[in-house]
Structure formats: C-alpha cells, structure tokens
Amino acid sequence: MRHILRNSLLLLLSLQLAQEGFSQVKVSGTIKDSNSTFAPGIAVLLRPSVEKKLVAYTYSNNHGYYELIIKKIGEYSLTVQGLGYESQELPIVISTLNEASIHQDIILNSRAFELEEVEINAENPIITKKDTITINTKVFVDGTEEVAEDILRKLPGIEVSNDGTISVQGKQVDKVLVEGDDLFEKGYKLLTKNLNAGVIDKVEILEHFSENPLLKNIQDSDKVALNMTLKKDQKSTLFGNTSLGLGTEKFYEGKINLISFREKSKYYLFANANNRGIDATGDIYQLVYPDLFTAPMYVGDGESADRYVEIVMPTPNLRKSRFKFNNGELVSLNSIFNPSKKVKLKTLGYFTSDENSFLSDRIYQFDVPPVTFTNTESYQLRKNTKLGYAKLDALITIGKDDRLDYIGRFNKGKFRDRASLLFNSESLLEDSRVEILFTDQRITYTRKLAGKNAIQLTGRYIYDEKPEIYDVNTFLYEDLFPGQTDIETVQQKNYNKLNYAGLEAMYITNRSRTYMEVITGISSRNQRLTSDLFLIDSNDSLLIVGGDYANRLKNNLDDFYAKVNYKYSFKGLQLKTDIELHQYNSATIRSNAKSKNTPLVLVPRVGIIWLPNKKINFIASYKYNNSPITTRDLRTGYVLTSYRNFSRGLTNFQLLPGNHWFSAINYGSWADSFSLNASAFINSSPDYLSTNRRIDPNYSLSENILLEGKRFTGMSANMSQYLKRLSSSIRLTFNFNETQYENSINNSDLRSLNIKSYTYGGEFKSIITSSFDFNIGTKWVRSIVDTGSKSVNLDNTSFLDLIWQPNSNINISLKNERYYFGSLMEENSFYFSDLKAKFKLIPNKLTLHFLASNIFNTNTFRNYSINETGFSSSNFRLLPRYFFLQADYRF
C-alpha cells in the first residue's frame, strides 16, 4: 500500500510538471530610456489585474532585455519601475496558453530623483542599497509558513540548518533583529522559532554589521546580521496571536505571541507548551552561552566552565519532532524602554522547563585486531531541564560622539538525565545531576573621534559554576578495581568553577585606502576542578578511590596581549595583515605541586581580497596560531563521563601550533539568476592532542597524548540557477572533508587514520507558479574510514514537497521524505509523509490548521555509522501517526 501511494504521488507530480512545462507563454522585450539607450537593472513585475499578489518578476540585463513566463490564462498588469524613471503599467491579456510568446518593448521617461521614489522602489522583491539587502517576503512565501524560521528558509541566499542556525551565502549570521532591536543576541533561535510568520513584512540582510552605531562606517566588520521588519497594519498598540491545538495520541500545543509598540517602550512575549516534539528554544546551551559558538567580538567571549558528565545516546538524522517525546514549557518576555532620548534599557527574562524522552537500541561492533567484541544497548533516556535567565542592557548616549553600554546576564539552571539501560543483557540505571550558576557583566565605552577614528574600552567579569553528580547502579569495572566484589553503585562527583576578568582598549582609524585597529589588553582566567570517584557497597559504605581517579586542579592563565589589524585597499584589491603578541603566564597547581610556564607567542595572519567587478570576489588567507591547551586537557586523574568511559588529559602545559590556509571565490549578486560560492581550506597541526585508549567490552580508559603531524582539509561549493522558462530554481551543493591523524588502541603502536566524507546533492524548486508549487531534492553522504583496512558507508536523504493553493484562503501541502542507508542489510529505506492544510476562516484573524503527521506510521527508524574502531547500527522509536487540529487567532 505504501509503495502504491508513493508511486501515485510521483505520477501526479510528473503530470503536473509536464503540464506546467508545455503550457506557458513567454513575455519579453527590451527596455530603453527616452534617448534610446538600454536601461539595465529595471524591475519588471507581473500581477493579476484584480490582485496585488506578485506571480512573476525579473530585472532587465545590461542590454535592457527582460523575459517572464506566464502559465495561466487571464488578465495581467505589467509594472516597470526603476530609480530615476517614471513607473509604467501595461496590460497583458493571455487568452490561450498556445501562444508562443508576446513581445513588448518599453520606453521609460526619466525624472528627477526624489526620496519618495525609494518608497515606490521598495515594492521590488530584492533591493540592494549599500550594505543592506532588503527582501520582500511576500514574493517568496507560499502560505505554509508558521514561524519566522519557516520564512527565512525560503528566501534566496539564506540557509537555515536543521538545528536553526542561519547562514547567508555560506556565512553564519551573527544576530537577528526585530525592527532594529537586538532581543536575544546570538541566541536568536528563541526568536526565529517563535515569532509568528504572519507579522513579518521584509527581511533585511545587514552586511558589514556593527552593533555599535558610533562605529558604523568606521569599523571594518565582516559580520552579517538580519533585521525583520513588521507589517504596518500589525504595529498597533497591542498585537499578536494565540493558538491552541489538540490531536490524537493525547498530543497538544499552545502558543502565545504578544507584541506591544508604545511611544517609549516595546514588549515581546513568547510562550509555548507542547508534547509533540516541537523545539521552541533550539540548543539550550546557545541561550545560556551565546558567545560560545561564534567568533569572539569582545574580550571574554566564549568563556565558560567545563562540563564533563552528560548522558547521551546517538540520535537519528531526522527532525526532532519525529523522535523527541517531550513535555516542554517556555515563557519569554522582552522589554525595551526609552526613559529619555539618551537612555535605552532592554530587559530579557525567560524560563523553560522541558522533559525529553528518547528510546533506542544499538549494536556496536568493535574491531581492532586482535581485540574484537560486540556490545548491545537498549536505552530509555529521560532528560529534564529547568532554566531561568535574566539580562539587562543599558545603552547610554553621553554625548553626540560618546556611548556607554552595559550588559549584565544571570542564569541559574538544573539539568537531570536519567537512563534505564540494558547493556549486554545486564540492567543498569544512570542518573546525572548538573546545576549551573552563571553571571556575566560587561561594560563598554565608545568615543568617536574626528574623522573616521574611534576608541573603545571594555571591561568584563564572568563567573560560572557547574557542580556535577553522576551515579550508575551496576559495577562493571572489576578489572580496574580488583578485590571489590560487593559494589552496587559507582558515583562521580565534580566541582567546576570559573572566574574570568578582562580589560581591553581598542583604537580604530579608517582612511580612504587604509584601515587599522590597535588593540591591547589583559585577561585572567582562573579555573578550578575537584573530582572524585566513589564506590558504594551493599551496606552504603563509601570508598573514595583516589589516586589516578581524582583531580585537585587549579589553573590560572594570564594573557597580556597586543594586536594590530591592518588593511590596505587599492581599487579592487585589499591586502590584510594581522599580528598578535601574547605573553602568557600559566600557573597550574595539583595537590600542592605547582608548575609555571611563561611563553611568548607571536600569531601572524595575512590575507588578500580581490574584487575585479561587482559580481566576483576572491579571498585567500594564511594564519599561524599557537594556543595553550585548556584546563580540561590538564586533568591527570580520570573522570567517569558515562557508564563505561573514563578520560583524562596531559601532565604538562603545552602550546598547540597550527597552520591555517583558506581560499574562496564568490560569483553573482543578489539580483543575478546565477550564483556560485566555493571555498577550500587546509589546517595542519605540527603538534596536536590525540588519544591512547584501553578498550574493553565493559569500559574504556582514554588519555590524551601529544603527537605530531595532523592534517584537516576540506572544500565546499554551491551553485544556484534561476530558470526563467520553468519559473523554477535549481541548487547544487558539494562538500568534502578529510582528516589524517594517529592514535593508539590498547597500547598498540600508533595507528594511521584517514577519514573522508563526501556530501553532494541538489534541489529543484518551483517559484511563483499559479496555484501549485513543488520542491524536490536529494543529498548523498559517503563516508570512508581507512585504518589499514577500509570501511565505506553511503547514505541518502531525499524529499518531495507538494503545495497546492487554490485560492488565497486555502493552502494544502504534502511533505514526503525518504532515508536510505546502504550498509544496512535489511530494511534500509524509510519513508515519511506529512499532510498539512491551512484554512483562513477570517482573513488576518482566524486560521484553522490540520496536520496528519507520519501518515505511513513509521514507528521505528534505523541508521548505520562507521568510525575508526568499528561500526554501529541503531534502532530508534518514533512518534506514532497522529492527527492534529489547531486554531490560530490573530489580534
């Protein structure tokens, strides 16, 4: 039955595509000005005469030529507009689709530039103005979007990964703003996963983004941010939406979005409660530590105490809503106040409580001769999170050229993971408790000097505390602790604490051809780790193991540094050079034994950017790095990190040098129908940290070792092409990564490892057809592990999305997915289909949503993976088929 349904869907799609491909009329012509000179870059917009909805658009090329495709009989209005010209509207009547083409030349009359013209031009789908690219979202949406993240996925040049990370033309976005206000800093997923899609008007891509307005056009920034503007009719005193949904299998979801715009204040309230696997926050760690996952901008960015224990299990390459059994609640309130013209206060508070359950079976085959064994696991894992977060931003304009910024964060949370596990037919329980106490205080003073010069002073203090307790109620380590025969529970206790303080001064000068930053500062990072392993017998007697299974570690790393970043520009060529000088002062104390290291480190970097024209740019750079190892890598005692894994670091302080080569080429601008982005990198490490592992069926002991000669290379490319004749776009992607390094297993000689990964695929998407849209794509992943003997694995993911919109009030979509695992001997293909229907009962007020999830009722999912010690096959329990009805009311 499933195969019949799948084949029927493919047949229907083929018939529809055939009809779309051969029933169409081409409208084309040449646009000139009143002097008979070709007019390039003129927007040509096609709308039905009785509607405002855009059905096709294009821009004239360098020879003034334009071309549009019409696929439906009717009366249309052809609007032609461009900066410096009077707009024109021409009627186009299509009485039959058998016409080969319609030729329509256009003469535009010039007119003086006026500010109002910018407002008219803003109706174009994509507008580029200096460092801002404005995208009119209504051109690219199809009505299936529910939250901001859904809209962003459909905009040209913007990519949203499965976990919600946003990239623009391959570069990760730094922040996402709303009406110019930064609500969540780098933890923007809380915004994009909750803001209602119906209130968004336009999305602005802010290139060379600087969050400090005094440094705009002064600081040479390569950061990218997004700004979402709201629809004018939504900017009332109070607006928002609320929705409630119920389904079979006792599934539910409730959401509230409230936004209030007042003269001196703004409020944003998001609330979500659901038990159907919907992720309303993204990675919770990115909310707590927003600076940990991106390049540093301020002194202290990325600093946090280490976490050693977390119960994890493999997860399938599926949307979380397919395998995540949850019961989650989220409340977030943002407020923006302007008590005076010189003061802006921004507050953020949120609380989330989530209970996630995962169920899986796993077979792991270890194969490193002469040792070979097979382990089996049957996991039932439950993860509980309770987290509260508060933030205050105070932005004070002291004078016209002076600004003071204060940011204070406070976070307190509890994480508890509990697992019921059947390991090789032996039952055991795991219990992990972690508490977080985190504060971050940063103050920045900025002064704009005469010309394009500025100074910035920053001070910061961070405190992070993470006590951990981990219990496992079965003793698997008789070989490690001989003579212990009556042990019932093993307990690991860790206490981790970080104190960080930093001061930094920066001077910026930006002239016509030269740009320079001079930075100097000092930072002090003090981290403490206390860890103990306990064995508890049947009488609850406690034995502290000590020795190699205990840590009393204090590590203080002071960094006195100076940096110079310099750029010289000449026509289309930019030459960059950066030099950093670090005087490190490292003091490590272990059980009253103290060691000191005071290395002086020079870090140079050179780069070149060549822009031969507006469409092409080449980038190449080289950097030599020499970084000290972290406190985590200085543990001389083993720490139990899961029920069968112990790990420890090195004995001595080390610097890890590295060479980093990077090159890229980008072709195409936002208005072009063709674009290409390609990049390649080589990272080589003369010295690097690897592992020496003792692996047994019941446990693994891993310790860091220092080796020479690691190499990591990669390349990626993506190409997109707009096909005017088919009103569709095609996108091709390719990625390659290779890692070469060595390690040791069970005290063997060093093993040479070569791990390769190839990812390639394509996507074909219809754009602005009459009532039917589709999106079809596939991705292949080929993995190769070579340890002397070669293992190969090939996986594939394909999808087919069908969207039918008979009128503006009805939208029906069918999303289909296929997963293929080439190394599975049996049942290596899995299919999923979801049917969604959206009915606007009262336009812009009341909408009814219907969902049939997992139509084929695929209740288990298997995958296969390989690594340098063997292979594993996992079987996951999925959410069952269910039907869901949801009402959304907008006010």
N, C-alpha and C positions, 0 to 999 in steps of 0.2 A: 504493500500500500504506500509506504514512504517513497519508494523508487518511482511509482506511478505519479504521485503528487509532484515530486521533484522534476520529473521529465515533462509534466504538463506545464509547470511554471516556465521551464526553459523554452518550450514550444511557443507559449503565449508571448514571451519576450521576443523571440525571433520574429514572429509575425508582426508584432508592433514595430520592431526596428525596421523590418522590410517596408512597412507602410510609411514610417517616418522618413526613410532614406530616399524613396522614389516619388513621394507626393509632396512636392515643395516648389516654391517659386523664389528665384533669386532677384533681389532688388539691388542694383548697383549704379554707379555713376561717378562723376568727377566733380569735386568742389573747387571753385575758384573765387577769387575776390573780384572787385569791380574793375581791377586793372588786368584781368585775365591771367593772374598769377596763381599757381597752385596753392591751395590752403591746407597745410598738413595739421594733424592733431585736432581736427574738428570733431566734436561728438555728434554722432548720428543715433537718435533714439527712436524706437518703434513702439507705439502703444495702440491698443484698440481705440477706436474713436469715442466709445462710450465709457471707457475705463481709464484709470490712471496707471494700472499695472504695466510695467515695462516687460515686453515679450522678447525684445532683442536690442542689441546695441553694438556699436563699433566706433572706431576712430579712423579718420582719413589718414592715409600714409603720406610719405614725402612727395608723392605725385598727385595728392588730392583725391586719390581713389578710395572708395568705400564699397562695402558689399555686405548685404544682410540676407538671411534666409527666412521665408515665411512658410509655415506649414499648415495653415488653417485658413479656410475661406472667410472673408469678412472685410469690413471697412477699417482702415488703419490711419493713424496720423504719424507722419514722419517729421520729427523735430530735429532741426540742425542748429547747433549753437557753439560758439567759441569766443574766447576772450578777445575783445576788440571788434566784434562783429554783431550786427543785429540778428537776433534769432529768427528762424523761419519755420513755419509749419506747413507741410504739404500733404494733401490727402492721397492715400494709396488704396485702391479697391481691388480685391482679389475675388474674382467670380468663379474661377476654376483653378485647380492645382495642376492642370496640364500645361499651363503656360511655361515656357522655358525660362523667361526672365523679363524683368521690367527695367528699362534704362532711364535713369532720372539724373540729369546734370543739375547742378545748383550754383547760383551766383550769390555771394554774400556781400552785403553792403557794410562798409566799415563805419565804426562810430567811436567816439572818444571813450577812453576807459573811465568807468565810474565805479565807486565802491559797491553800489547796488548790484553791479554785474557779477561780483563774486557770489552773491546770494543765488542768482539765477544759475550760475555755473555749478553751484553746489548740488544740483539735481543730477549731475553726471554720476555714473556708477563709481568711478575712481578718479580722484583729483590729487595731483601731486603739487605741493606748494612748499618750496624749500625743504625742510626736514620733516614735513608732515604729509602723510598719505592718508586721505580720507576715503573710506569705503562706505557707500550707501548700501546698508544691509538688505533692504527690501528687494534689491535686484537678485540676490543670491540665495535667499531663503525659499523653502518650499512648503512651509506651514507645519512641518513635523517637529520643529524646534520647541523645547520646553524651557531650557535654561541657557544662560549666556554661552556656556561651553559648546552647546549644540550649534549656535550661530557661528562661532569662531571656526569650527571645523569646516564650514562650507565657504569661507572667504578665501580668495586667491592669495597664495603666498603664505598663508597661516596654517600651521600644523598643530594639532593637539594630540598628545600621546595618550595611551590607554590610562595612564595614571593622572592625566590632566595637565601635564607640563606643556606649556605653549612655546612654540618657536615661530620665528618669522624668517622665511627663506633660509632655514637651517640654523638660525641663531636664537638661543633661548631668550625669552622675554624676561626683563628684569622686574617689571611691575605692571599691574593692571589698575588703571584709574577709572573713576566714575565722575563725569563732569569736572575733570581736572583734579579731583581729590584722591589721594592715596589712602585707601581704607585698611589694607591688610599687608602692606609692604610686599615681601617676597612670598608670603603665604597666601597668594591671591586665589588659590583653588577654592577656598571657602566662599569667595565672591562668585567665581565663574560657575560653580556647581549649584548655586542657589538663586542668583538674580534671575528673575523671570525674563524669558526671551522677548515677550511681547512689549516691554517698555523700551527696548533698545532701538535707537534710530540709526546712528552711524558709529563706526569703529575707526578711530584714528591711530595710525601707526606712527609713533614718535621716534624718529631716528636721531642718533647723537643725543640721547636723552640725558638731561641733568636735572635732578630733583631739586636743586637749589636754583631759584630763578636769578640770583645775582651772578651765577656762573654760566648762565646761558649765553652762547656765542663767545664765551671765553674758554671754558674747559673743553679740551679735546676728548669727547666721550664717544665710545663705540657701542654704548648700551642702547637697547631697544625697549620701548615700553608701549603699552596700549592704553588708549583712553576711549571709554564708551560714553557716548552722549545719549541722552534720553529723549524720547519723543516729546514735542512741545505740549501736546494735549495731556501728557502724563505729569507735567510739572505743576501740579496743583499743590495746595497746602498739605494735603494728605492723600496719598495714593498707594496702591499696591495690589496684592491679590492673595487669596486664600484658597486652598484646595483640600479636598478630603476624598480618599479612595478606599474601597473595600474590595476584597477578592475572595475567590475560593481558597482552600487550604489555610484559611484564617489570616491571610495577608492584609496589611493595611499600610497607609501612608497619609500623613497630614503635613501641610506646609503653610507657612505664613510669611509673606514679604510685605513689610510696611516701609514706606519712604515718605519723609516729610521735608518739604522745602519751605523755609521761612526766610524772612529778611536777613536775620543774623545767625541762623542755625540750620543744620540739616541733620536728619536722623535716618538711619538704616537699621531695620530689624529683620533678621532672618531666623526662622525656626523650622525644624524638620524633625519628624518622628516617623520611623518606618521599620518594618521587619522583613522587607523583601530584597535585601542586599544592596540597597541604594547607598552609595558612598557620598555623604554630604560634606565631607571635610577634606578628602584627599589624604595624603600621608600626614598623620598627626604630628610627626616629628618636624615636618616643614612648617607647621604652625608655631610650635614651641621654639624651634631654632631656625628662623627664616634665613639667616646668613650662612648656614652650614652647607648649603647645597649649591651656592653660586660663587662667582669670583668676588673677592673682598673689595669693598668700596671704602670702608672706614677702618681705622685701627681697631683690632679686636674682632672683626668679622670672622665667623667660623669657629669661635672658641666655645668649647663645651667639655664637661666631664665625660669620661668614657662609660659606656655600658657594656658589661661582659656577659650577662646571662639573659637569654630570651628563648623561650620555647618556640621553635619554628618548624614548619613542615613544608615540603615542596607544594607550590600552588600551580594550578593549570594556567595555560596561556589563554584564558577566557576573561570576559568581563566579570568583575566581581559579583555582579548581580546574578550570575549563573551558579556560583558555588558558595557564596557567602551567606550563611544563615545568621541573621543578626537581629538585634533589638536595640536600635540606636535613637538617641535624642540629642538635639543640638539647639542651642539658643545663642544668638549673637546680636549685640547692639553696638552700633557705631554712632557717634555723635560728633558734630563739627560745630563749634561756636566761634563767633566773631564778636567778642565783647567790645572791641574797638577796631578802628581801621588798622592799627599796628599790631594787633594780637589775634592769633588764631589758635584755638585749642581743639585738639582731636582726641577723642577717647574711644577705646575699643574694649569690650568685655565679652567673653564667650564662655560657655560651659557646655561640655559634651560628655555624654555617658553612653557607652556602646558595649554591647556584648555580642561577640562574634563566635560562631562555631564552625569548625571545619572537620570533615571526615574523609579519611583516605586510607588506602592500603598501598604498601610499597614493597617491592622486591629489589634488593641491591646485590649485585654480583661483584665481589672484589676479586680481581685477577691480576696479581703482580707476582709471577713465579719467583720462588717456589711456593708462595702462600696463595691459596685460593679458597674462598668460602662464600656462602650465600646467607644474607640476613633478610628476615621478613619483619615488617612492621604493620600493625593495624592501629591507626591513630584516631582518637576523638579529642580534638583540641578546642578549648574554650578560652577566649581572650576577653578580659574585662578592662575597660578604660574609663576612668573618671578624671576629667581635666578641667581646671579653671585657669583663665588667662585674663590679665588686665594690662592695658597700655595707655600711656598718656603722652601726647605730643604737644609741645608748646612752641609755636613759631612766633617770634617777636621781632618786629621790624623796628630797630633802634633809630635808624635814620634812612635817608634815601639810599645809601650805599652800605648800610650795616644791618646784619641779621643775626639773631641768636636762635638756635634750635636746641630744644631739649627733648629727649626721648627716654622714657622710663618704662620698663617691662617687668611684670611679675607673673610667675607661673607656678602653680602647685598641682601635682597630679599623682595618681596611683594607677599602676599597671599590674594586673594579676593574670597570669597564664596558668591554666590547669589542663593536664592531659591525662587521658586514660589510654594506656598503650599496651598492646600485645606484641611483645618482642620475642621472636623465635619461640612462640607458644608460651612465653612466660609473661604473666600480667604484672604491670608496674604502674605507678602513679607519679606524675611530676607536678610540682607546684612552685611557681616563681612569683615573687612579690618585689616590686620596684617602686620606690617613691622618688618624686622629682621636686626639688625646690630650686627655683631659678630666678635670679634678678639681674637686670641689665640696665645700667644708667649711662647715657651718653649725652654730652653737651658739645655743641659746635658753634664757633663764632666765625662769621664770614664778613670780610670787608672788601668791597670793590674799590680798586684804586683808579687813578687817572688812566685813560686809555683802556686797553684790554688787559688789565692786570688785576690780580686779586690775591688776598691771603686768606688762609683758613686754619683755624686752631681747633683741635679736637681732643677731648679728654674722655676716658671711658673706664668703667669698672664693671666686672662681671663676677657673679657668684653662682656656682652650680653644684648641687649636692645630689648624689644618687646612691642611697643605701639599697643593697640587693640581698635577698634571701632566696635560696633555691633548695628544694627538697626532692629526693627521689626515694621511694619506699622499698626498693629492691637493691641488694648488694651484688654487683656484677664484677667486682674488682678483686677477687680472691688472689689472682696472680700478682697484683700490685701490693697487696697488704696481706701477706701470708700469716696464718695464725689467727686471723679474725674470722671466726666461724659463726658468731651469733649476732651479726649486724643486720638490723632491719631497715634502717634509714640512713641515707647519706645526705649531709647538709653542707651547702656552700654559702658563706657569708662574705659579702664585700661591702666596703665603705669607700666611696669615691667622692672626692671634693676638689673643686677648682676655685682658685682665686686669681683673677686676672686684672691688671691695671695697665693702662697705656696712655701716652701723651704723644701728639703728633702735630707738627706745623708744616704747612704747605704754601709755597709761593708759586703763582701761575702768571706767566706772561705770554700773550698771544699777539704776534705781529703779522704783517702781511704774508711773509714767507716762513717765518719760524715760530715754533711753539715750544715752550719749555716749562716743566714742573720741577721744582726743587723741594724735596721732602726730607725732613729729619724727625726722628722720634725715638722713644724708648718704651719698651714694653716688658712687663714682668709676669710670667706665667708660673704659678705655684700650684702643683697638683699632688694630691695625697691618695695613696691606695693602701688599704688594710684588708687582707683577705685571709680566710681560714677555712679549712676543710674539717668537718666533724663526722665521726662515725658514731651512730646511736644504736645500742643493742636492745634486746627484748625487755630489759629492766629499765630502759630510758637512761642508762648511763651514757655519759658523753665523753668521747675520746677525741682530743684535738690532735690531728695527725702531725702538724708542724713540718719542719724540715723543708723538703722540696715542694710542699703543698701549702705554703704560707708565704705571704708578702707583707713586709713592713717597709713601704717605699714612699719617699718624699723626693720630688723632683722640682727644682726651681730653674727656670730658663729665662735669663735676662737677655734682651736683644737691644743693642744700641745700633741704630741704623741711619743711613743716609741714602737717598735715591735721587737720580737725575733722569728725567724722561725728556728727550729732545726730538723734535721733528722739523725737517726742512722740506718745504714744498716749492716745486718749480714746474709751472704749467700742470701737466697731468701726472707728475711724478712726486711721490712723497718718500722721503728717507727717514727712518726712525731708528733711534738708538736709546737704550735704557741701561743704566748702570746702578747696581745696588751694592752697598758695602755694609756688611753685618759684623758686629763684634758680639759674639755670643759668650755668655758666662753661664755655664751649666754646672749645677751642684746636685748630686744625687746621693741620698742617704738611705742605706739599707741596714736596719738593725744596728744603728750607731756607727756603721762603717761609711765614711764619706769619701766621695771622689769628685774632682773638679776638672772641667775642661773649658778652655777659653780660645776657641778657634776664631780666626779672622777669615771671613768668607766674602769673595767677590762674585757677583752674579751679573754677567753682561747679557744683553739681548740686542739684536739688530734686525731690522725689517725693511721691506720696500713695498710700496703700493703704487701701481701704475694704472692710470685711468686714461687710455687712449681716446675714449669718447664717452658719451653719457650711458652707453649700453654695456660697456665691457670694463671690468676691473680685474687686475691680477694682484695677488698678495703672496708674499714669501717672507718667512721669518726664521730666525735661529735663536735659541736661548740655552745658556748653560746654567744649570741650577745645582745647588749644593745645600740640602736641607737636613737639619738634625732629626733623628728619629724621635718618636713621640714617647710619652710616659707609658703608654700601652705596650710598647716594644721593649721596655726596660724591666719588665717583670722577670725575676729569676725563679719565682715559685709558680707552680702550676695552678691554674684556676679551672674548676669544673664549669664548663659553659653549656653543656647539655648532658643528657643522661649517660652518654658514652664518649664524650670528648673533653680532654684536658688540653690546655695550651699554656705556653709561657714564651717570654721574649729573650732578649740578649742579656749578657752580663755587663757590657760596657757601652758607653756613649759612642755614637757613630754619626758621621755625616754621610749622606747618600747623594753622590753626584749624579747628574743626568744631562743628556743632550737631547734637545727637542727641536726638530725640524718640521716646518709647516708650510704648505703652499695651497693656494686656492685660485679658482677662476670663476667669475660670475658673469653671465651674459643675459641681457634683457632687462627692461624696466617694467614698471607696473602696468603700463598701457600696451605692452607688446603681447602678441599672441604666442610667442615662443620665448622660453627662458631655459637656461641651463646653469646649474651650480655644481661644481666639482671641487673636491679638496683631497689632500693626501698629507699624511704625517709619518714621521719616524721618531720614536723615542728609544734611546739607548741608555742603559744604566751600567757604567763600569763596575759599580758595587750596588748590590741590591739584597733585600731580605727574602730568603726562601725558607723552606721548612725541612726538618728531619722528623719523620713520623714513625712511630711504632704503632702498628695497626693489628688489632686482634679482633675476633668476632664480637667480643663484649665491650671493647674500649679502644680508644685511640689517644696516644700521647703525642702532641705536636709541639716542637720547639723551633724558634727562629734560628736560622744560620745565615752567616754573611757569605755571599758568593759573588762571582764576577761575571759580567757579560750577559745582561738581559736585554732583549730587543722586542719592541712592540711597534708594529706598523699597521697602517690602515689607510683606506681610501673610500670615498663615497661620492656618488653622483646622483643627481635627479634632474629630470627633464620634463617640461610640461609644454603642451602644444594645444592651442585652441583651434578647433576645426570648424570653420565658419559654415561650410556646406552642410555639416551634420548638426550644427548648433551644439557641439559637444567638446569636451576637452579630454586629452589623454595625458597621463602622467606615468613616467617610468623611473624606478629607483634601483640603486645598486650600492651595496656596502660590502667591504672586505676588511677583516681584521686577522692579524697573525701575531702570536706570542711565542717567543723562543726563550726558554729558561731551563734551569736544572733544579732537582730536589733529590731527597733521599728517602727511601721507604725501608723500615726495619733494618736500619744501619747498613744498607747496601751501598755500593759505590754510587756516585752521582748519576742520576738518570737524565738524559737529554730529552726535553719535551718540546713538541711543536704542535700548537693548537691553532686551527684555522676555522674561520667562519665566513660563509658567503650568504648574503641576503639580497634577493633580487625579486622584483615584481613590477606590476603595473596596475593602473586604474583607468577605467573609461567611464566618463560621467556626462550625462546629458545636461544641457544648460538652457533654460528658458524654452522648453517646448510648450505646446498648447496646454494639455491637461495631464500629460503623462511624462514622468521623469524616471530615470533609472541610473544606477551606479553599480558597476561591476568591476571586480578587481581580484588579484591573486598575489600571494607572497610566498616565496620558497626560501627555506633556510637549510643550508648544507653545512654540517659540522664535521670536521676531521681532527682526530686526535692521534698523533704519532709518537709513540714511546719506544720505538724499535719495531713494534707491530702496529698496524694502522687500523683504526676504527672509524667508520663513516656512518653518518645519520642524515637523513633527508626528511624534512617536514614541510607541509604546505598548509596554508590557510587561504581560503577563497570566500568571496561574498558576492551576493547579488541583492541589491535593494531596488524595489519597485514602488513607485509613488504615483498615485492617481488622485487628481484634484479636479473633480467635475465642475465645481464652482468655488467661489471664494469662501464658502461656509463649510465645505466638506473636504477632508484630507484623509486618505487611506494609504497606508504603507505596509509593505511586506518585506521584512528583512530576513535574508537567508545566509547561513554560514556553513562552511564545510571545513573540517580539520582532518588532515591526513598525516599519519606517522609511518614512514616507510619501513622502520625497523621492527614494528610490531607484527608478529606472525599471524595473529588472529584479530579480528575486529579493529582494523587500523584506520577506519574512516568514521567520522561522527558528524551528524547533521543537526542544525538548529534552525528554526523559523519562528519569527515573532510577527504577529499581525497587530497593527495599531490603527485606530480610527479616531478622528478628531472632528467633532461636530460643534459649530458655533451656533448655539441656540439663540443667543442675543449677541450680535457682533460687538466686540470690545467690552463685553460684560460677562456673559456666561458661556462657558465651553464645557462640553462633555467629552471625556476621553475613554476609549475602550482599548484594552490590551489582552491579547491571547499570547501568553508567554510560553516558549518551549513547546510549540504545537506538537512535535513528534514525541514529546515526553521522554526525551533522552535523559535518564536519571543517573547514569554513570559516564565517566569520561576517563580515558586512559592516555597517558603520554609516555614518551621514551626519551632518555637522555644519556649521553656518554660523557665521561671525564677521564682524567689521566690514571685512575685506579680501577676503572671498570665501567659498568653501566647500571642503570636503574629503570624500572618500569613502575609507574604509579597509577593507581585507580582512585578516582575522586567521586564522592557522592554529590549530586547536583540538586538544585531546587526543582521540584516537580513542575509539570504543566499546571498552569493556573490561569484563570480569567479575572480581569481586574477592571472595575468601573470607577472612574474618578471625575469629580465635578470641580471646575476651577471658576471662581468668581473674581472679577477684576473691578476695582473701585477707584 
